[in-house]
């Protein structure tokens, strides 16, 4: 399991922001992702090898009981999945996913993980063997 501290902003929070602000925000989340991958390797939750066809479950643990929409959490998945794959030209061995396309992710699930006021986070569980049809 890869645990990323904090909850990524929903589109409602960053809608209408400048390109520079969004770029800075995405870069901050890439750094959070790198630290989370390193922590997962040190904890033994990930062996450091990229997954092939896999199932990804993303669990959101919020800081409070405020009402939130699942579709907004789904919109933040783009940023979370981009943290798990390399940018063009980077070494794919340091990332759990070689790419975030249907050929590598057979099933993607979003879950509500409850409330933890002290440690809001996103827990990403990756399991080998997706059950979707792989496009050729």
N, C-alpha and C positions, 0 to 999 in steps of 0.2 A: 504494500500500500504506500502510495506517495501522498504525504500530507502537506498541503500548502496553507500557511497561516493567512488568515483574512478571507474576506469574501470579495470577489471581483465586482466592480460596479456594473450595474445593469445598464442597458441602453438608455433608460430614462435619465440616468445621471450624467452620461457623457454625450448625449444628443446635443448637437449644436456647438460643441467645443471645437477649437481650432485643430488643424492637422498636427501642429507641434505638441499640443497638450495630449492628444490621443497617442502620438508616437512616444512621448515620455511615459505615459501610463502603461503602454504595452511593453516598453523596455523594462520598467519596474517589475512587471509581472514575469518577464523572462528571467530576471535575476532571482525572483522568488522561486521560480520553477527550477532553476539550476541548484539553488540551495536545498530545495525539497528533494530533488533527485539524489544529491550527495548524501543527505540525511537518510534516505531510503536505502542506499547502498551500504552505508555504515551500520544501519540497524539490521541488515540482512533481509530486508523486504523485497529487494530487487537485486538480481545477480549482475547487473550491468550489461546484459546482452539484450539486443532489440527483440521485441516480440514479432512473430509472424502474423498470422490471422488471429485476432484476439477479440475479447469482449471487454469493454470499458464501462465501469460503473462509477459515476461521479456523485458523491454524497455531500450535500451542503449542510454544515452545522453553523447556525446563525447565532449572533450575539444576544438577540432578544426575541420576544414572541410577536413582534410586529407582523401583520399580514403581508405575505409576499406571493407573487405569482410564479408558478413553475415555468411559464413561457419566458419570463425575464431571466430566470436562472439558465434556461436553455440557450438564450442569446449570449450569455457569458461563456458558453462552452468553447466558442471559437478561440478565445484567448487561452483557455486552459489546455485545449488540445495542441495549440501552437507551441506551448511550453514543452510538450513531450516529443516534439519532432525537430530535427535539425533544420536550420536555414540552409538555403543553397550554398554549397561549398564547405559546409561544416562536416566534421566526422560523425557519421551516423551511429557509431559505436557508443557514444556518450548519451544516447537518448533511448527511451523505451520503445518509441515508435519510429520506424523508418519514414513513414508518411501517415497522414491522418485521413486517408481516403477509404472508400469502401473495400478496397482490396486488402487493407490491413485491419480495419475495424469492422467486424461482422455484426456486432450489436453494441449499441450505446444506450446506457440507461442513466436517468437522473433520479436521485432519491433525496428525500428530506431526512436529514440526520438529527433533527432535534435542535435544542438550544444549549449553548455553553457560553455564558457571558464572559468568562475569563479567556477562553481560547476559541474564538470563531475560526472556522477553517473549512477547507475543501479537501475531502478525502477521495483520492483517485485509486480505484482498484482495477488492475489489469490482469486478466486471466487468459492464458493461451487457449486458442480454439474458439473462434467465433462461430455462431451457428447460422450466419447469413450466407446467401449465395455470393460467391466471389465473381466479380466481373472479369472477363478475360480480354 
